[in-house]
């Protein structure tokens, strides 16, 4: 259920940003790249990273969550949105997800 909610939240946020005319820039993600956290409230930020225009131009990404970015700039005019995953890829991972079978118990 948690995976589905996260996927839905990413899709809804992406659609809202596009509808508001906010450009989303493909950034991708490297295999060894650590998780990103908001520089203000420290919540984990997944898929859509809100970075300031200045940090984007210097390629020193100071990441914000959507809430903290909007508190700083209501219409996000000072922010660039970087996308780390394609929605199709996230949906494919979700569709192919299966729970691992339980490990056999070590009964003597």
C-alpha positions as CSV (number, residue, x, y, z in Angstrom):
1,X,0.0,0.0,0.0
2,X,2.9,2.4,0.8
3,X,4.5,1.8,-2.6
4,X,1.2,2.6,-4.4
5,X,0.7,5.8,-2.4
6,X,4.2,7.0,-3.1
7,X,3.8,6.2,-6.8
8,X,0.4,8.1,-6.8
9,X,1.9,11.0,-5.0
10,X,4.8,11.3,-7.5
11,X,2.3,11.2,-10.4
12,X,-0.1,13.7,-8.9
13,X,2.7,16.1,-8.1
14,X,4.2,15.8,-11.5
15,X,0.8,16.5,-13.2
16,X,0.2,19.5,-10.9
17,X,3.6,21.0,-11.7
18,X,3.1,20.6,-15.5
19,X,-0.4,22.0,-15.2
20,X,1.0,25.1,-13.4
21,X,3.5,25.5,-16.2
22,X,6.5,24.4,-14.2
23,X,9.2,22.7,-16.3
24,X,10.5,19.4,-15.1
25,X,14.1,18.7,-16.1
26,X,15.3,15.1,-16.5
27,X,18.2,14.6,-14.1
28,X,18.3,10.8,-13.7
29,X,20.0,9.0,-10.9
30,X,23.3,7.1,-10.7
31,X,23.4,3.6,-9.2
32,X,25.4,4.5,-6.2
33,X,23.7,7.9,-5.6
34,X,22.6,8.3,-2.0
35,X,19.1,9.2,-1.0
36,X,18.3,12.9,-1.0
37,X,16.9,14.8,2.0
38,X,15.4,18.3,2.3
39,X,18.1,20.8,3.4
40,X,15.6,22.5,5.7
41,X,13.3,19.8,7.3
42,X,15.4,16.7,6.5
43,X,12.5,14.7,5.1
44,X,13.6,12.2,2.4
45,X,12.8,13.6,-1.1
46,X,12.1,11.0,-3.8
47,X,12.0,11.4,-7.6
48,X,11.2,15.1,-7.9
49,X,13.9,17.2,-6.4
50,X,13.3,20.9,-5.8
51,X,16.6,22.8,-6.2
52,X,17.3,26.5,-6.3
53,X,18.1,28.1,-9.7
54,X,21.5,29.1,-8.3
55,X,22.4,25.6,-7.0
56,X,21.3,24.1,-10.4
57,X,23.5,26.4,-12.4
58,X,26.5,25.6,-10.2
59,X,25.6,21.9,-10.2
60,X,25.7,21.9,-6.4
61,X,22.2,20.7,-5.7
62,X,20.7,22.0,-2.5
63,X,17.6,19.8,-2.3
64,X,14.2,20.9,-0.9
65,X,11.0,19.1,-0.4
66,X,7.9,20.5,-2.1
67,X,6.6,22.0,1.2
68,X,9.8,23.8,2.1
69,X,10.3,25.0,-1.5
70,X,6.7,26.5,-1.5
71,X,7.3,28.2,1.9
72,X,10.4,29.8,0.3
73,X,8.7,30.7,-3.0
74,X,5.0,30.1,-3.3
75,X,4.9,29.8,-7.1
76,X,8.4,28.0,-7.1
77,X,9.8,30.8,-9.3
78,X,13.2,30.4,-7.7
79,X,13.3,26.6,-8.1
80,X,14.1,24.1,-10.7
81,X,12.4,20.7,-10.5
82,X,14.7,17.7,-11.3
83,X,13.2,14.3,-12.1
84,X,15.2,11.2,-11.2
85,X,12.9,8.5,-12.5
86,X,10.6,8.1,-15.4
87,X,7.0,7.3,-14.3
88,X,6.9,4.4,-16.7
89,X,9.9,2.8,-15.0
90,X,8.4,3.3,-11.5
91,X,5.1,1.8,-12.6
92,X,7.0,-1.2,-14.1
93,X,8.9,-1.8,-10.9
94,X,5.6,-1.6,-9.0
95,X,3.8,-4.0,-11.3
96,X,6.7,-6.5,-11.1
97,X,7.1,-6.3,-7.4
98,X,6.6,-9.5,-5.5
99,X,7.1,-10.3,-1.8
100,X,9.9,-12.6,-1.0
101,X,8.8,-16.0,0.4
102,X,9.4,-16.4,4.2
103,X,12.7,-17.9,5.1
104,X,12.5,-21.4,6.5
105,X,12.6,-21.5,10.3
106,X,15.7,-22.9,11.9
107,X,13.9,-25.6,14.0
108,X,16.1,-28.2,15.6
